Each structure stands twice: as structure tokens, then as C-alpha cells.
């Protein structure tokens, strides 16, 4: 019995180690033809590595080792036979704009359950060459430039540690995802780079963003229609336009936004701190409800707290028809720091559907300028304030 027991234990150990090896199999893009010179197109090597890893039974790791690689655009899709890890330890550079078709993004991850994108590497979108072609501010029918990442129909995903710089358009789009965490990422682009939003969330639920540093030419984080149960914590934002919900109400039959928490974040030199924005003349009804903004620090932010239901950046809206987005159950608490404008708090809601149950608690926002103290303004809003209020509450 003793010999048999030892033999069985030895067999179990072989199976266990073999199983562990299979569960952690690495697919190095160098073994699939990638060249780490920053000039040779390694797109085929990345997609080949992904395909082989996706077909492997167990956890697979696609490895982009140290070096500089020219890659893209690529679509990395599932479903896969096991969890997928995409690990980047080198620098990945995007090609110039002429390599992209219309509505094509740089890296697309689609239909993957159990995706992890990780590593100490960097994704360089090489956006400076493309930014002069961003004419959407003056041309509604313009070509949308490529986003660096699009995560579509990803479930149980983790994005951690990576850096993204100088995207051509949005850095990261999270669309139709469920249960996705973004931790410890660094996203940067010049403050004057157009539409380089850090992270945009749309039609997704259970998204968690934490411990990240984001500075761009647009929203650090934007939460779009159809999103729910979104939690943002410990994010440093600036430069940029702050953390925004919306814009909402531009198109018919947009989904509601419900269940947003923004906590423990710092905003430095941004145009806005926390903002909810909707268009006038909305084609259909929708809602934005159950938001909590708490424990936030504003450093020289132009408008720290802002609800704007007359959002119209191109200036060609029909303001005679108010926004049909219903905003309710919004809490702002323990928000402190400095405002770059006198109007530190602006709550401008729809005449057709006033904001309801808006709460201001312990607000301490001083004006940096010399022209008197900070002020707050309210229109078409119902709610109440409590605790310390600077500026004096307009509720």
C-alpha cells in the first residue's frame, strides 16, 4: 500500500504540474514573426499569437516582450477556450492614419470572457500626426478618427498597469461590457489634443476604475448612455475636461444611466470637475439617476460642480425645446478645493424636466481670483443642502 500510495502521489504531481503548465502557456509574438525594431509591421504576429492562444485549452498568455513594435490595426476576438492574458512589456506603436479604414480602431478586443490586459509596457497612438484631421467640431459628418482601444462585449475583464499615450481619438472605449475593472493605468495626451478622452463607457455595467492617472485633451472619463453600476475611485485627472456623464439626449432611444459613484478623486487644472451634460431638443426621453460624488479634491478647476442641460458645443441647437433627460437623485458631498472661476457650482437643469432630489453636503470651494468669493447658481432644480457651504448654496 505504501508503494502504491507514493506512486499515485507522484502521478498526481505530474498531472498537476502539467496542468499548471497548460493553464499558463505563453505565446510570445517573437515566435510568430514579430520584429522589435519599431518599423517592421508586426500585426500578423500579434493576431497569429492571439489565435493560437485563444484555441488553447486553459489560461493563455500572449506576450509582447521588451522592445518596440509597430502593430495595427488589429482585431483580437473570441470566444476563446479559456481565460486570456495579453501582456505588454515593451512599447507598441500605432501606424499613421493612412493605415486605418473608416470606423476602424487600433486594438479591438471582442467577445472575450475572462480577459486581462496587463504589463508595464506602453501603447503609443502617435496621435500628433492625426489630430489636424479631427474636424468634428466644425463638420458633423466628419470621419471619426481611430480610438486606441475598444473593448466590445468583454465580460469579467481586467485592464491593469498599462500606459497609453497620444491616442488619435479616444484612448479607451468600453462598449457593451459586463464586469470590467481598470486598475492602475496611466493615460496621457496634451491638453490641447482634440477628443482624446481617457476612458469612455457606454452600454456597460459593473465597470470599476481605480488608482489611475489620466490627463488628456478631453474628458478624463466619460459615462455614456446605457451604462449602470459604474464605480470610479482614486483617479487623478488633469489636464482635461473632468469626469463627465454624457453628453446625453442627442439621439433617439438612448439608454438610461443609473448607479454612478465617483469617490476619492483629485482634479487639477481641468475645465470641469464632475459634470452631467445633456443636449437641448432631445428626440426622446431618458434618465440619469442615483449618482454619488464624494470626497473629491479640486485644484484650480474652472467649474468644479456642473450640471449642464443646455450642452451645445457647436452652437447650433434648438434651445426652444428643453432637454428631455430626467436627472434625479444626485448627491455631492465632501467636495473641497479651489475654483478657477467665480461660479464654482452651476446646476443648470431642464425647464421641461427639472432636476429633482439634488443634494449638496459639506462643500468648500474657494475662488482663486480677486473678484470676490465663489458663487453658486441654480435653475430648474429641486433639492437641499446641508453642512458647510462655500459658496453659499443656491438650493
C-alpha positions as CSV (number, residue, x, y, z in Angstrom):
1,X,0.0,0.0,0.0
2,X,2.9,2.4,0.8
3,X,4.5,1.9,-2.6
4,X,1.1,2.3,-4.4
5,X,0.4,5.5,-2.4
6,X,3.8,7.0,-3.3
7,X,3.2,6.1,-7.0
8,X,-0.3,7.7,-7.0
9,X,1.1,10.8,-5.4
10,X,3.8,11.0,-8.0
11,X,1.3,10.6,-10.8
12,X,-0.9,13.3,-9.3
13,X,2.1,15.6,-9.1
14,X,2.9,15.1,-12.8
15,X,-0.7,15.8,-13.8
16,X,-0.8,18.9,-11.5
17,X,2.4,20.4,-12.9
18,X,1.4,19.5,-16.5
19,X,-2.0,21.1,-15.8
20,X,-0.4,24.2,-14.4
21,X,1.9,24.5,-17.4
22,X,-1.0,24.1,-19.8
23,X,-3.0,26.7,-17.8
24,X,-0.2,29.2,-18.1
25,X,1.1,28.6,-21.6
26,X,2.8,31.6,-23.1
27,X,2.6,32.7,-26.7
28,X,5.4,35.1,-27.4
29,X,4.9,37.2,-30.5
30,X,8.6,36.9,-31.4
31,X,7.9,33.3,-32.1
32,X,5.2,34.3,-34.5
33,X,7.4,36.6,-36.6
34,X,7.3,39.9,-34.7
35,X,10.3,42.2,-35.1
36,X,11.2,44.6,-32.3
37,X,12.6,47.4,-34.4
38,X,9.7,49.8,-34.3
39,X,9.4,49.9,-38.1
40,X,8.5,46.4,-39.3
41,X,4.8,45.7,-39.3
42,X,4.2,43.0,-36.6
43,X,0.4,43.0,-36.9
44,X,0.3,39.4,-38.3
45,X,2.5,38.2,-35.5
46,X,0.1,39.6,-32.9
47,X,-3.0,38.2,-34.5
48,X,-1.4,34.8,-35.0
49,X,-0.3,34.6,-31.4
50,X,-3.8,35.6,-30.3
51,X,-5.4,33.0,-32.4
52,X,-3.2,30.2,-31.2
53,X,-3.7,31.3,-27.6
54,X,-7.4,31.6,-28.0
55,X,-7.6,28.0,-29.2
56,X,-5.5,26.7,-26.3
57,X,-7.4,24.9,-23.5
58,X,-6.7,26.8,-20.3
59,X,-5.3,30.2,-19.5
60,X,-3.2,31.6,-22.3
61,X,-0.8,34.5,-22.2
62,X,0.1,36.5,-25.3
63,X,3.4,38.1,-24.5
64,X,4.7,41.3,-26.1
65,X,8.3,41.3,-24.7
66,X,10.7,44.2,-24.2
67,X,11.3,46.1,-27.5
68,X,9.4,48.4,-29.8
69,X,6.8,47.1,-32.2
70,X,4.8,48.6,-34.9
71,X,1.3,47.0,-34.8
72,X,-2.1,47.6,-36.1
73,X,-4.9,47.9,-36.6
74,X,-5.8,44.5,-35.1
75,X,-8.9,42.8,-34.0
76,X,-8.4,40.2,-31.2
77,X,-11.7,38.3,-30.8
78,X,-13.2,35.3,-29.0
79,X,-14.9,33.4,-27.7
80,X,-11.8,31.6,-26.5
81,X,-11.4,28.2,-24.9
82,X,-10.1,29.7,-21.7
83,X,-9.2,33.0,-20.0
84,X,-6.9,35.2,-22.0
85,X,-4.0,37.4,-20.8
86,X,-2.5,40.0,-23.1
87,X,0.8,41.1,-21.5
88,X,2.8,44.0,-22.9
89,X,6.3,44.6,-21.5
90,X,7.5,46.6,-24.5
91,X,6.4,49.6,-26.5
92,X,3.6,49.2,-29.1
93,X,3.4,51.9,-31.7
94,X,0.4,52.7,-33.9
95,X,0.7,53.2,-37.6
96,X,-0.1,56.5,-39.2
97,X,-3.7,57.4,-40.1
98,X,-3.4,56.2,-43.7
99,X,-3.3,52.6,-42.5
100,X,-6.8,52.8,-41.0
101,X,-10.2,52.4,-42.7
102,X,-13.2,54.4,-41.7
103,X,-14.6,53.5,-38.3
104,X,-11.6,51.2,-37.6
105,X,-9.8,51.3,-34.2
106,X,-6.3,50.4,-33.3
107,X,-6.7,47.5,-30.9
108,X,-10.1,45.8,-30.7
109,X,-10.9,43.1,-28.1
110,X,-14.2,41.5,-28.9
111,X,-16.4,38.8,-27.3
112,X,-13.9,37.6,-24.7
113,X,-14.9,36.2,-21.3
114,X,-12.0,36.4,-18.8
115,X,-9.7,38.9,-20.5
116,X,-6.7,40.5,-18.7
117,X,-4.6,43.2,-20.4
118,X,-1.6,43.9,-18.3
119,X,2.1,44.7,-18.2
120,X,4.5,47.6,-17.6
121,X,4.5,48.4,-21.3
122,X,3.3,51.4,-23.3
123,X,0.9,51.9,-26.2
124,X,1.8,54.9,-28.3
125,X,-1.0,56.0,-30.5
126,X,1.2,58.5,-32.4
127,X,-1.7,60.9,-32.4
128,X,0.0,64.2,-33.3
129,X,0.1,63.2,-36.9
130,X,-3.7,62.6,-36.9
131,X,-5.0,65.5,-34.7
132,X,-5.0,68.1,-37.5
133,X,-7.6,65.8,-39.3
134,X,-10.0,66.0,-36.4
135,X,-12.6,68.4,-37.8
136,X,-15.7,67.1,-36.0
137,X,-16.1,70.4,-34.1
138,X,-17.0,72.1,-37.3
139,X,-18.2,69.2,-39.5
140,X,-20.9,67.0,-38.1
141,X,-20.4,64.4,-40.9
142,X,-16.7,64.1,-40.3
143,X,-14.7,60.9,-40.2
144,X,-14.2,59.7,-36.7
145,X,-10.6,59.0,-36.0
146,X,-9.4,55.7,-34.6
147,X,-9.6,55.1,-30.8
148,X,-6.6,53.3,-29.3
149,X,-8.6,50.5,-27.6
150,X,-12.1,49.3,-28.0
151,X,-13.4,46.6,-25.6
152,X,-16.6,45.2,-27.0
153,X,-18.7,42.5,-25.3
154,X,-16.0,41.7,-22.9
155,X,-17.0,40.1,-19.6
156,X,-15.1,39.5,-16.4
157,X,-12.2,41.6,-17.7
158,X,-9.2,43.3,-16.0
159,X,-7.1,46.1,-17.5
160,X,-4.1,46.9,-15.3
161,X,-0.8,48.6,-15.2
162,X,-0.5,49.6,-18.9
163,X,0.2,53.1,-20.2
164,X,-1.5,54.7,-23.2
165,X,-0.1,57.9,-24.7
166,X,-1.1,60.2,-27.5
167,X,-4.2,58.4,-28.9
168,X,-5.5,59.6,-32.2
169,X,-9.0,59.8,-30.7
170,X,-10.3,58.2,-27.5
171,X,-7.8,56.2,-25.6
172,X,-10.1,53.5,-24.4
173,X,-13.7,52.7,-25.3
174,X,-15.7,50.2,-23.1
175,X,-18.8,49.2,-25.0
176,X,-21.4,46.5,-24.1
177,X,-19.1,45.1,-21.4
178,X,-20.1,43.4,-18.1
179,X,-17.8,43.2,-15.1
180,X,-14.7,45.1,-16.3
181,X,-12.1,46.5,-13.9
182,X,-9.5,49.2,-14.9
183,X,-6.7,49.5,-12.3
184,X,-3.5,51.5,-12.1
185,X,-3.4,52.6,-15.7
186,X,-1.7,55.8,-17.0
187,X,-3.3,57.7,-19.8
188,X,-1.8,60.9,-21.3
189,X,-2.1,63.3,-24.2
190,X,-1.5,67.1,-24.4
191,X,-4.3,69.3,-23.0
192,X,-5.0,70.8,-26.5
193,X,-5.2,67.4,-28.3
194,X,-8.8,67.1,-29.7
195,X,-11.2,64.4,-28.4
196,X,-8.5,62.3,-26.7
197,X,-10.9,61.2,-23.9
198,X,-9.2,58.9,-21.5
199,X,-11.9,56.2,-20.9
200,X,-15.4,56.2,-22.4
201,X,-18.0,53.8,-21.0
202,X,-21.2,53.1,-23.0
203,X,-23.9,50.4,-22.6
204,X,-21.9,48.6,-20.0
205,X,-22.5,47.6,-16.4
206,X,-20.3,46.7,-13.4
207,X,-17.3,48.8,-14.5
208,X,-14.7,49.7,-11.9
209,X,-12.0,52.2,-12.5
210,X,-9.4,52.8,-9.7
211,X,-6.0,54.1,-8.9
212,X,-5.3,55.6,-12.3
213,X,-3.7,58.8,-13.6
214,X,-5.4,60.4,-16.6
215,X,-4.5,63.6,-18.3
216,X,-5.9,64.4,-21.8
217,X,-7.4,66.9,-24.2
218,X,-11.0,65.9,-23.3
219,X,-12.9,64.1,-20.6
220,X,-10.6,62.0,-18.3
221,X,-13.6,59.6,-18.0
222,X,-17.0,59.9,-19.7
223,X,-20.0,57.7,-19.0
224,X,-22.4,57.4,-21.9
225,X,-26.0,56.2,-22.4
226,X,-27.0,52.7,-21.3
227,X,-24.4,52.5,-18.5
228,X,-25.1,51.3,-15.0
229,X,-23.3,50.3,-11.8
230,X,-20.1,52.3,-12.5
231,X,-17.6,53.0,-9.7
232,X,-14.7,55.4,-10.1
233,X,-12.2,55.8,-7.2
234,X,-8.7,57.2,-6.6
235,X,-8.3,58.7,-10.1
236,X,-6.1,61.7,-10.6
237,X,-7.5,63.8,-13.5
238,X,-5.8,66.6,-15.3
239,X,-5.4,68.2,-17.8
240,X,-8.8,67.6,-19.4
241,X,-12.5,68.2,-19.1
242,X,-13.0,66.3,-15.9
243,X,-15.3,63.3,-15.2
244,X,-18.5,63.6,-17.2
245,X,-21.8,61.8,-17.7
246,X,-22.8,62.3,-21.2
247,X,-23.4,64.0,-23.4
248,X,-26.9,62.6,-23.2
249,X,-30.1,63.1,-25.2
250,X,-28.5,63.6,-28.6
251,X,-30.1,60.5,-30.3
252,X,-33.4,58.8,-30.0
253,X,-34.0,55.8,-27.7
254,X,-30.7,56.2,-25.7
255,X,-30.4,54.0,-22.7
256,X,-30.6,55.4,-19.2
257,X,-27.6,56.0,-17.0
258,X,-28.0,54.7,-13.4
259,X,-25.9,54.0,-10.4
260,X,-22.6,56.0,-10.6
261,X,-20.2,56.6,-7.8
262,X,-17.2,58.9,-8.0
263,X,-15.1,58.9,-4.9
264,X,-11.6,59.9,-3.7
265,X,-10.6,61.5,-6.9
266,X,-8.4,64.6,-7.5
267,X,-8.8,67.2,-10.3
268,X,-6.0,69.5,-11.2
269,X,-6.3,72.4,-13.7
270,X,-9.3,70.8,-15.5
271,X,-12.1,72.6,-17.3
272,X,-14.7,70.8,-15.1
273,X,-14.6,68.6,-12.1
274,X,-17.7,66.5,-12.1
275,X,-20.2,67.2,-14.8
276,X,-23.5,65.9,-16.1
277,X,-24.4,67.2,-19.6
278,X,-27.4,66.7,-21.9
279,X,-28.4,68.3,-25.2
280,X,-31.5,70.5,-25.6
281,X,-34.1,69.4,-28.0
282,X,-33.7,65.7,-27.1
283,X,-35.5,63.4,-29.6
284,X,-36.8,61.1,-26.8
285,X,-37.0,60.7,-23.1
286,X,-34.2,59.2,-20.9
287,X,-32.9,59.5,-17.4
288,X,-29.8,59.9,-15.3
289,X,-30.3,58.8,-11.7
290,X,-28.7,57.6,-8.5
291,X,-25.3,59.3,-8.7
292,X,-22.9,59.8,-5.7
293,X,-20.0,62.2,-5.9
294,X,-18.0,62.3,-2.6
295,X,-14.6,63.0,-1.1
296,X,-13.3,64.9,-4.1
297,X,-10.4,67.5,-4.3
298,X,-10.4,70.3,-6.8
299,X,-7.2,72.2,-7.6
300,X,-7.8,75.3,-9.7
301,X,-10.7,73.7,-11.6
302,X,-12.7,76.1,-13.8
303,X,-16.1,74.7,-12.8
304,X,-15.9,72.1,-10.1
305,X,-19.6,71.0,-9.9
306,X,-21.6,71.3,-13.1
307,X,-25.0,70.1,-14.4
308,X,-25.5,71.4,-17.9
309,X,-28.7,70.5,-19.7
310,X,-28.1,73.1,-22.4
311,X,-25.0,71.4,-23.7
312,X,-24.3,72.6,-27.3
313,X,-20.6,72.8,-28.2
314,X,-21.2,73.6,-31.8
315,X,-23.8,76.4,-31.0
316,X,-26.5,75.2,-33.5
317,X,-29.1,73.8,-31.1
318,X,-32.8,74.4,-30.8
319,X,-33.0,75.9,-27.3
320,X,-36.7,76.4,-27.5
321,X,-37.2,72.7,-26.9
322,X,-35.6,71.8,-23.5
323,X,-33.8,68.6,-22.7
324,X,-35.9,65.5,-22.1
325,X,-33.3,63.9,-20.0
326,X,-34.6,63.5,-16.4
327,X,-31.9,64.0,-13.8
328,X,-32.6,62.9,-10.3
329,X,-31.1,61.6,-7.0
330,X,-27.7,63.2,-7.3
331,X,-25.5,63.7,-4.2
332,X,-22.5,65.9,-4.0
333,X,-20.7,65.6,-0.6
334,X,-17.3,66.5,0.9
335,X,-16.0,68.3,-2.1
336,X,-13.2,70.8,-1.4
337,X,-10.5,72.9,-3.1
338,X,-10.2,75.8,-5.4
339,X,-12.2,77.1,-8.4
340,X,-10.6,79.0,-11.3
341,X,-13.9,80.8,-11.9
342,X,-16.3,82.6,-9.5
343,X,-19.1,80.1,-10.5
344,X,-17.8,77.1,-8.6
345,X,-21.2,75.4,-8.6
346,X,-23.6,75.6,-11.5
347,X,-26.7,73.5,-11.6
348,X,-28.5,74.3,-14.9
349,X,-31.4,71.9,-15.5
350,X,-34.1,71.4,-18.0
351,X,-37.2,73.7,-17.9
352,X,-39.2,70.7,-19.2
353,X,-37.9,68.2,-16.6
354,X,-36.3,69.9,-13.6
355,X,-33.6,68.0,-11.7
356,X,-35.0,66.5,-8.5
357,X,-33.5,65.4,-5.2
358,X,-30.2,67.1,-5.8
359,X,-28.2,67.2,-2.5
360,X,-25.1,69.4,-1.6
361,X,-23.4,68.4,1.6
362,X,-20.1,69.9,3.0
363,X,-19.0,71.9,0.0
364,X,-15.8,74.0,0.4
365,X,-14.8,75.5,-2.9
366,X,-13.0,78.9,-2.8
367,X,-12.4,81.2,-5.8
368,X,-8.8,81.6,-6.8
369,X,-9.3,85.1,-8.3
370,X,-9.6,88.5,-6.8
371,X,-13.1,89.4,-7.8
372,X,-14.9,88.4,-4.6
373,X,-15.8,84.9,-3.3
374,X,-17.1,81.9,-5.2
375,X,-20.8,81.7,-6.1
376,X,-23.3,79.0,-7.0
377,X,-26.2,79.3,-9.4
378,X,-29.3,77.1,-9.9
379,X,-32.0,76.9,-12.4
380,X,-34.9,74.4,-12.7
381,X,-33.5,72.3,-9.8
382,X,-35.1,70.9,-6.7
383,X,-33.1,69.7,-3.7
384,X,-31.5,70.7,-0.5
385,X,-28.1,71.4,1.1
386,X,-26.6,70.6,4.5
387,X,-23.4,71.1,6.4
388,X,-20.8,73.7,5.4
389,X,-21.5,75.5,2.1
390,X,-18.9,77.6,0.3
391,X,-20.1,79.0,-2.0
392,X,-23.4,79.6,-0.3
393,X,-25.9,77.1,-1.6
394,X,-28.4,78.1,-4.3
395,X,-30.7,75.2,-3.3
